[in-house]
Amino acid sequence: MITKAPVAMPPDSSREAENPVVEHKTQLVEYLAAGCKSPELFSLGAEQEMFVFSGDDYYPAEYDGPEPGIKALLERLGKYGWNLIFENDHPVALRRDACSITLEPGGQVELSGAPLKNAHLVWGETQSYHRELASLADELGLSFLAIGHQPKHSRQQIPWMPKQRYEIMRAWMPQRGSLGLDMMQRTSGIQVNVDFSSESDMVKKFRVALALQPVASALFANSPFDLGRLNGYKSYRSKIWENTDPDRCGSLPFAFESGMGFERYTDYALDVPMYFVHREGSYLDASGLSFRDFMDGRLSILPGQRPLLTDWANHLSTLFPQVRLKQYLEMRGADAGDAISRVPALTALWAGILYDPQSLDAAWDRVGDWTLEERYSLESGVAKHGFGTTFRNGKVQELALWMLELAQQGLERRNIPNEDGADESLYLLPLQKAAETGQTFAEDLERRYSDQWRENIDTALAAMCKETFS
């Protein structure tokens, strides 16, 4: 772990203009506000994580062991035009145009897609990415699985990726929550990022997305296994996030209070303890320290120095609420699953609600009077019961069907056709099927585990991996 700050480099005027020293809170607020853009420039950015297994026994892939692993995967992807990014001489990420592939702490590979105009393009991007991974799977003896929680292996069986920031987080996490390390090593999710046109537009989208995030979690619930057996949850990943770090996770009740805006979120972020500061290619351990002190030049590991704007961007990335504000909004409530269908489905779901004014207004009309206690109950209930969670006088299944109807209506009004003339609502079909039957994706896995896989997790793991690119 890094304990000594590197020597400061001489100032460069052009670099300072792009990455100024932060002297006032106003700069932090303006950074968030700079995300505002005209609706015609709105885009959708999808992110997807997958577990990687090695060999015929489907063991978590090492970074660089006797068998080809994560390092070899990153290096071989270079033939598709991906450029390697190194940390301490270790390849840890890839970049190609506006896309990147990064590593989560336990070796989960994550594609952060390009900002795209519609769900059709997200579907195409996902297909292309899967073709590249599939072409290397047999060559390297690797298997891939998109599921919300590691089905079989314990934390002790999962290797850590060689990234300095993860060393810092690994030491800090157990001090703040009982399942933080499980979140890092044993969960995978999918998310979509959406734009806003103004502060008021951001606030409305933020509130609607926060209120409905548990319903989306039910629609994508896909983590019923833990340590080789059923765990009694539909979204165990959601349960883990509830017990990760109360300082930086959750559903942000202040977002529903008067005065919510860029400055209010800035104040929240300033009050979240730091993890690290990045200087000269190294990560300095700042865990538990205050960004406010940093702004005053009183950070103990960098005395007399003030943050750069990139330090603020990095700090924002270490906050993990259900919906996260950067210069866009991130929808973070969905378990990973069958990426070819569910990544565009998640994209279409939120585009249909948040990018259509009528659907957005209708959503706020319904969720605007939900109480803090109701939102908490909804969040915790969905992790355990999925569609069967009770809410007011009904079930989450009814909320899910209503949410899908709003999304479909919004997508029909967007009216963006693919080559066959179908609009984006076609990607909602797997979600519609799940909601109509009242059976989450997790319950489908539970059924197959009992009937088809004879309650054998090795059989289940092999079958699920083989289906990833089928």
N, C-alpha and C positions, 0 to 999 in steps of 0.2 A: 504494500500500500504506500502511496506517495505521501511523504511527510515534509519534504523540503520544496519550497517554491523555486521555480526556475528564475534565472536572471532575466530582468525585463529587457526587451529589445528597444532600440531607439525608435521614436515615433515616426510614422510614415503618414504624411498629410492625406494622401488619397485613401489609405486604409482607415484612417481616423474618421473621414467623412462618411464612409460606408458603415463603420462600426464605432460610433462615438462612445466616449466615456459617459456613463449615466450620472448626472448630477442632481436631477430633479425627478420626482415621481411623475411629473407631467410627461416625461419622455417614455415612461413605461406605459402610461395610458394611451399615448399617441401611437405606440407600437401596435397595440391591439386594434385601435381605431383604423389603422392603415389597411386593415383587411377589408374594409367596406369597398364594394364594387357595384357597378350597374348590373341589374338582373340579367341582361343579355350576355354578360361575361361570367355568369355562374357556371361552376363546373362541379364534378363529383370525383372524389379520389378514394379509391377502395384500397384497403389493406387486409392482408390475409396471412395467417400463420399456420404452419404445419409441423408436426413432429417428424423426426427422421430416425429410422431404425436401420441396423446393420445386420447382414447375414441372414441365414435361414432361421435363426432363433429369435429374430426381431428384437434385438437388444438395442437400447439407446445408442445412437452413433456417437463415437468419440470425435473430438476435434481432429486429432492426428494420432492415430494408434497403429497397431500392426495391420489392421484392415483399413481400406479406404474409408474416409469419414467426411466430416463437414469441410475441412480444409480442401480436400480433393474435390468435393462438389463445387466449392466456390471457384477453384482454379479451372475446372473443366467447363464451367459455364462461360468462361471467357471466349470460347469459340463462337458464342452467339452474340458477341459484341458487347458483353458486360466488361466493365473496367474494374479491376481489383482496388480496394481501399485497405490500407494496412494500418495496424497499430502495433508498435514495437516489433516490426518485421513480420507480424502475423497477419495474413489476409482475414479480415473480419467483416467485410461488406463488399457490395458490388454496386456500380452505378451505370446506367445506360439512359441517355437522354434525361427525361424527367422522372424516371423510375429508379428505385433502389431495392436491393435485397440485403437485409441485415440479419443478425443473429440475436435471438433472445437468449437469456442466461443458460437455459438447459439445452441449447442446440436447436430450438425451434427456428425454422427459417421463415422470414417474413418478407413478403413482397409489398412494398409501398408503391402503388400504381401512380400513373401520371394523372394530372387533372384532365378529366374527360367530360364531354358535353352530355352524355346520356348513358343509360344502362346497357344499351346495345354495344357500345364501345368498351365498357367494362367487361362484358361477357367475352368479347373478342380478345381483350388483353389477358384475361384469365385463361382462356383456351391456349393462347400462345405460350404463356408461362408454363402451363402444365405439359405441353408438348416438349418443352426444353428439359424439364425435370424428368419426364418419362424416358426421354432418350438416353439419360445418364443413369437411370435407376439400375438397369441390368448390368451396364458397364462397370459400375462401382459396387454392385451388390447392396444397394440401398433401397429402402422402402419408405414411403411417405404416408402420413395419416392426418387428416383434418378432423379433429374432434376436440371438444372443449377442455378435456382433462385427460392426463396420462392414464391409460386404462390399467396398467399392470405394475409399473416399476416405481420404487420408492425414491425419495430425494437422494439417498445415499448411492443409488445405482445410476444416477444421471450425472454425466460430466458437466463441469462448468466451462463456459466459453472464455477464452483468454482476453477479456476486455476489462480495463481498469475500473471503469465505472461500476461494473458488476461486483468487483471486490468490495468497493465501498458500500454499495447497497446490501450486499450479503451480510456484512458486519452490522449494519444498522437495523435491518428489517426485524430481527427477533426482538428488538427492544420496543417495538411499536405494535406488533400484532402477532397472533399465534400462527397464522398461515401465510405470512409474507414470503417466505422462501418457497412454499408450494406455488404461490402465484408466479414467482420468477421461473421456476424450473418445470412446473407440471401443468401449466395451462396454455391454451391457445384460443385466440379469438379472431373475429373478423370485424371490420369497422368501415364506415364510410364518412368522408369529410365533406361538409357542405358550406356554402358561402352565405354572406349576409350583405344587405345593401346599406344599412344604417345602424345606428345604435339601437333604435327602437325595433328594427327588424331582427337584430341579433337577440334582443331580450325576449321577444315573442317566440322565436325559434328555440332559444335555449330553454325556456319554461315548458313549452310543449314537448320538446325532446326529453327533458328530464322526467316529466310526468309519465310519458309513454315508454320510457326505456325499459321498465320491468315487463311491459306487454311484449315489446320486441324480444326481450330475453326469453319469454315463454315461447314465442314463435320460432326461436332458433335454439331452444334448449337441447343440448346434445352432449351431456357429460354425466352419464349414469354409472360410470365405473371408477373404482379406486382400489389399488393394490390387488387386482385380480378378481374382484367381486363387485356385485351391485352395491352402490353406496346409499341408496334410499333417496337420492336427489334426482331431479330432472336436469338442473343446471348446477352441478357441484362447483363449477367455475364461479358462478355468482356467489355461492356460499363462501368460497375462498376470498373473493374480493371484499366481502363484508368483514373479514377478519385479517385484513392486510395492514392497514395503517390509517387510523381515524383522522390523522392530520391532513391526509391528502386524497382520501377516497370518499365515496358516498354520493348522495343526491343533492347536496348543496342547498339547504333550506333558505339561505339568504337570497338565492336567485329569485324567489317568489315574493320578496319584500319590496316595499317602495324604495326607490333609489337605486335599484339594480341597473348596472351599466358597466362600461369599460373600467371606470374608476373603482367601482365596488369589487369587481373581479380582481383588479390589481391589488387592492387592499387584502383580499383573501389570499392571493398568491404570496404577497409579502410576508404574511403571517405563517406560511408553511415553512418549516425548517428546510434548510438546504441539504443537498447530497454532496455536491462537488463543485469545483471550479476548474475549467479547462484552460491550461496555459502551455504553450509551446509543445503541443502534442501529448501532454501528460495531464492526468486527472489528480487534482489535489483534494484530499479528504476534507470536506466541509460539513460532514454530517452533523445535523443538529444546530448548526450556526444560522445566523439571521441575515437575510438579504438586506434588511433595513440597516444593520450594522455595516454591511458591505458598502452601502451607499454613503454612509457617513465616514468611510475610511477606517472603520474599526474592526474589520474582520481579522481574527487572530492569526490566520495562516498567511494573510497578505496585508500586513499592517501598513496603513497609509495609502493603500491602493483602493480605487473605486471600480465598480463593475463596468464592463463594456456591454453594449446592447446585446451581443451574442450570449453573454452570461444570463441575461434575462430570458432570452429564447430558450436556453438550456434549462433554466430553472422551471419555466412553464412546462417543459416536457417531462418533468419529474412529478407533476401533479396527476393523479389518477381518478378523477371523479367520473361518474357515469357519462356525463357529457363534458368535454374539455374544450375550453376556449383558447385558441391561439390567434392567428389571423384568419381563422375559419373555425367552425364547430366540428368536433369529432364525436360521432355516435359510437359508444364503446361497450354496449350491453350484450353483444351477440357471441354465443359460442361458435367456434370453428366447426365446419361441417362441409360435406360435399361441395367443394369450392366452385365447381363449374356451374352449379345451379344456385347456391346460396349467396355467393358474393354478389352477383347481379340482382338477386332477390332483395338483399339488404339495401343495395343501392336504389332500386326501384321503390321500395317501401318508403324510404325517407324522402326521395325526390318527389314522390307523389303527394306527400303531406306538406313538406317544408318549402317546396318550390312552386306550389300552386296556392295563390292567395285565398281562394275559397276553402280549400281543404284545411289550410293553416288556421283560418278564422274559425271554422267548424270545430277543429280540434281544441282550440283554446276555449271556445264556448263550453265544451264539455269538461275539460280538465281544470279549468280556472278556479273552481271552488273546492277542489280536493284539498283536504287538510294535510298538514305535515304528518300526523299520525297515520292517515290513510296511505300516504305515499310510502312511508316506512314499512307498513304492513304489507303493502303490495310487493315491495322489493324483496322482503324476506320470505314471503309466502311463495312467490314464483320459483325461487331456487329449489324449494322442496316439492311443490305441488304442480308447477307448470300451469296448464290451462284450468286445472281444478281449483286454483286459488280463489277463495271467496272475496268479493269486493262489493260493498254496499249490499244491494239485494240480488246480486247475480254472481257470475263467475268470470274469470279472466278470459275464458273462451269467448264470451260475448263481446268483451272489449277488443279481443284480437280480430274478430269478424268485422266489427265496426271500423277498426283501424285499417284493415285491408280494403274495406269499401271506400273509405276516404282516399286511400292511396290510389286505388284503381280509378276513381273519378278524377283525381288530380292528374294522373298519367294520361288519361283519355283527353283531358283538356290540353295537356302539353302537346299531345298528338305528334310525337316524334316516331316515325315508322322505320323499321328495318328494311332490308332488301325485299322481304316478302310482304311488306305493307302492314305488319303487325306493330302496334305501339308497345311501349315499355311494360305495360301491365302484364304481358305474357310471362314475365319473370316472377310474378306473384303466385303462379299456379301451385308450386310445391307448398307454399305457405298457406294458400287457400285450402288445399287438401288436408293439411295437418289441422288447421283451425276447425274445419267443418266436421272432421271425425273426432276432434277433441283429443287426438293422440299426438303428443310431441314427438320430435325426432328421437328423443331419449327413450320414449316408451316403445318406439319401433325397435330400437336396439335391445331394450329389455326383452321384448318378445322373441327376437331372433336369438338372443343369448340363451333363453330357456328352451326354445323349440329346435332351432336350427343348429346351434352350436353346443347343445347339451351341457350348458353351464361350464364350459371349458374356456378360460380366458385366452389360452394360447391359440385355440381354434378360432376364437372370435377375432383376436388381433391379426392373425394371418389373413382371415377373410376380409376384414376391413381394409387392411393395407392393399390387398390385391384389387380391391374395388376402387381405389383412389383414382386411377387413371383409366378405368374401364368405361 
